[in-house]
Amino acid sequence: MQIRDAGEGDIDGITAIYNDAVANTTAIWNETVVDAANRAAWLADRRCQGYPVLVAVDDDGTVLGYASFGDWRAFDGYRHTVEHSVYVRGDRRRGGVGRALMVALIARARALGKHVMVGGIEAGNAPSIRLHETLGFERVGLLPQAGAKFGRWLDLAFLQLILDDRTDPDAPPAAG
């Protein structure tokens, strides 16, 4: 398996994983599948913002999963905080793909000088919460019944990873 930046040739694989998550999981709280043009526009938008979209691919170049992060909120005070997403193809879950993507994504956030990475995870998704905790994320909040999908209320758990030890938000992050 290789982790690399996503390219246009990965759009179909990303779209398939996204749509599977929409149709079959509570990992994405959207209920409408998208087409390749939608995911291509999303990829272009992330690139324009200077944010990564990473893919995990096998030796044949098949997309096994993808991950990205973007702004937490659109206010200046949150400029040091990003929210991430990671999605793995259904038949490759719990096989290390998500962990590999997350490790690479965390490194990218640190390289961009980000201070905090946030994950919003459906509170019943124990495997995802466990993965995040093993990577140093801490549970910091819970929003009961914040969403709905498949005819039921969903609770949103917030997990956070502090990426550096800066005490001054205006100081550059330590090299390392």
Buried (B, 14 or more C-beta within 10 A) or exposed (E): BEBEEBEEEBBEBBBBBBBBBBEEBBBBBEEEBBEEEBBBEBBEEBEEEEBBBBBBBEEEEEBBBBBBBBEBEEEEEBBBBBBBBBBBBEEBBEBBBBBBBBEBBBBBBBEBEBBBBBBBBBBEBEEBBEBBEEBEBEBEEEEEEBBEBEEEEBBBBBBBBEBBEBEEEEEEBEEE
